[in-house]
Amino acid sequence: MKHIPLMAHLVAGYPDASGCRAAARGLVEGGATYLEVQIPFSDPSADGPAIRVACSLALERGCSVADSLTFIRDLRRDYPGIPVFVMVYASLVATPGATGFAATMHAAGVRGLIVPDLPFDSDEGLAEACLALGKDAPFSVPVAAPSMRPERLREMAALSRPYLYAALRSGITGSHTDIGDDTRAFLAECASGGSKVLGGFGIRTGLQAKAVAPHVHAVVAGSVFVEAISAAAAAHPNDRTGRDEAIRRAVRERAVDITGG
């Protein structure tokens, strides 16, 4: 079976530093093409229960933006062939300012920036700040949803950004997503400007991934991995070495299912 490109989502610092590194290793072993690292945030409005809990626990355990950047730099060192995208919420961009934020991400080797609550046409100057950094700078990745007005979606697609994130349904992450004619038409519109479309929200199985894959550049999955991490951690509460190995195996198994091995 043809390998399905996967963008695999991780919450930095969850369940802790070593557990997160183990999860990243499992995802790479399972065939992930991209890693998407979410910097923990106190009110992750676009995320479902699993990721909200993961963000909360990572913050409670002291994971900071600086810690997240250290993790990202470690990923770039350990897996130089795997592009790393960063997912954050708008306040983490606005606090240092778009120019400073883009420069920090560039220095960490980040490939793309996904900010779901920052509109593509009112992005605090993020896309411009990325372009000003020149070669090898991160791309600002606009986020499309099926609920967008058709003319607005066409305007977004016409930007022809290198990447475009397409949420396969409205709402929050984590719940099951069905792939029908409306979804396929939406993805076609997202790709109309030539952007590489990253399609996610509710991808949990290989069957779903196979349905989406012909219509996107890469399938995005997150909650399924966070849930696997949580289950493995709960099964090994007093054995960090055993826990980390269980995390690696669990996320690898799910990644293999989605990518087709």
Stockholm file with secondary structure:
# STOCKHOLM 1.0

chainA/1-261         MKHIPLMAHLVAGYPDASGCRAAARGLVEGGATYLEVQIPFSDPSADGPAIRVACSLALERGCSVADSLTFIRDLRRDYPGIPVFVMVYASLVATPGATGFAATMHAAGVRGLIVPDLPFDSDEGLAEACLALGKDAPFSVPVAAPSMRPERLREMAALSRPYLYAALRSGITGSHTDIGDDTRAFLAECASGGSKVLGGFGIRTGLQAKAVAPHVHAVVAGSVFVEAISAAAAAHPNDRTGRDEAIRRAVRERAVDITGG
#=GR chainA/1-261 SS CCCCCEEEEEETTSSCHHHHHHHHHHHHHTTCSEEEEECCCSCCTTCCHHHHHHHHHHHHTTCCHHHHHHHHHHHHHHCTTSCEEEECCHHHHHTTCHHHHHHHHHHTTCCEEECTTSCTTSSTTHHHHHHHTCTTCCEEECEECTTSCHHHHHHHHTTCCSEEEEESSSSCTTSCCCCCHHHHHHHHHHGGGSCEEEEESSCCSHHHHHHHGGGSSEEEECHHHHHHHHHHHHHCTTCHHHHHHHHHHHHHHHHHHHHTC
#=GC SS_cons         CCCCCEEEEEETTSSCHHHHHHHHHHHHHTTCSEEEEECCCSCCTTCCHHHHHHHHHHHHTTCCHHHHHHHHHHHHHHCTTSCEEEECCHHHHHTTCHHHHHHHHHHTTCCEEECTTSCTTSSTTHHHHHHHTCTTCCEEECEECTTSCHHHHHHHHTTCCSEEEEESSSSCTTSCCCCCHHHHHHHHHHGGGSCEEEEESSCCSHHHHHHHGGGSSEEEECHHHHHHHHHHHHHCTTCHHHHHHHHHHHHHHHHHHHHTC
//
